[in-house]
Amino acid sequence: MKIATIGTSFVTNTFLESLAPTPEAECIALYSRNEESARFLAEKFHIERVFTDLDAMLKDPEIDFVYIASPNSLHYEQTLKAFQYGKNVLLEKPFTSTAQEAEALIARAKEKHLMLFEAITTIHLPNFHYLKENLSRLGKIRIIQCNYSQYSSRYDKLLAGEIPNVFNPDFSGGALMDINIYNLHFVINLFGIPRAARYFPNKHPNGVDTSGILILEYPEFLAECVGSKDTASMNFGMIQGEKGYVIAENGVNGCRKVVFYSPSGEISFNEQPYSNLLVYEMKRFCEIFDQKDYAACYSLLEHSLSVMTVLEMARKEAGIIFPADAG
C-alpha cells in the first residue's frame, strides 16, 4: 500500500510513525499548503515527494491511498477529489461533518470500486475485540459510562480570543466531533444504534462545544459518554452488567487494558504491544486492501455511517450547527 498524506498536524506525525512496524504500507508523498511544514515531516520520515498542489499529487500513478488529516470540514471535498483520480482513501475521524456527506462518499466509493476507511483507533484494537467477545460474562447490561477528557492547549488560545480549527464551527470542530466520538464508536460498535440520543454541551460563545455529556438510550440500559477538551479527568470505559462489570483502562480510544470484575474474581487482558494505537488499524486496512475484501470495507463503512447518524442527531438537537448542515 503506497500512501500520500494530506495535512501536517500532530496526528499526521503519529500516522507516519505507525508505518514503521507496518511494512505492508509506505508513505511516498506529502501534501500541505505550507511547504515548510511538509518539508519538515518529509525530512523526518525520509519521504522524497512534497506537494503544495493537491491535484499534482493526486495525479501520481504510484499512489494507492490518500490519508486525509485536514480540518473536519474539508474531509468530504478532499475525499471526492481523491476519488476523481482513482485513489482509495483513509479518512481521519470524524468521518465527515454530516451523515449526508458520509452517505454520499460511501456511495461514490462503491460506484468507483474504491476503498474508503475511517481512521478510528478503538474498533481495531485487540483489547477492544477481547472485550467485545467476552461481554456475555457480564449478564444483562444495565449501565455504560465512558469518559475521555483531555485539556487542550488550543483551549488556552480560545480563551485568549483566537479560534483554533478544533474549536471553530466553520471547520466542524468541537469536543463531540474531536474527542467524544471515540466513546460513540465504542458504544455503537458493541450495541448498535440507540433508540434516542441527547447531548448536553458546555458551549463557547461562538456556538462550539468545549465539553459535554452524551446520553444514549437503549431498550434496557443507558450509556453516558463524557468528552471534554476544557478539563482533564481519569479516562475510562465501564460496562456494568448484572453478573459483573468491565473496565477499559485509560479511555476507550486506547483500551490500554481490559479488566473483567465479578464475584468470582477478576480477569485482566492486554495484548497490545504497540504504544502507537494507529498501528492496529493500519494493519487491518492493509489486510483488507491486500485481500481485496470489499465486504469487510463496506461493513466498516456501515458502522461509520451509524456513528455519523447518531452524532449529527445529537449535535443538532443540542443546537450546534455547522455550515455543512446547509448542504
Secondary structure, DSSP 8 states (H G I E B T S, - for coil): -EEEEE--SHHHHHHHHHTTT-TT-EEEEEE-S-HHHHHHHHHHHT--EEES-HHHHHT-TT--EEEE-S-GGGHHHHHHHHHHTT-EEEEESS--SSHHHHHHHHHHHHHTT--EEEE-SGGG-HHHHHHHHTGGGG-SEEEEEEEEE---HHHHHHHTT---GGG-GGGT-SHIIIIIHHHHHHHHHHH---SEEEEEEEE-TTS-EEEEEEEEE-SS-EEEEEEESSS----EEEEEETTEEEEEET-TTT---EEEEETTEEEEE-----SSTHHHHHHHHHHHHHTT-HHHHHHHHHHHHHHHHHHHHHHHHTT---GGGG-
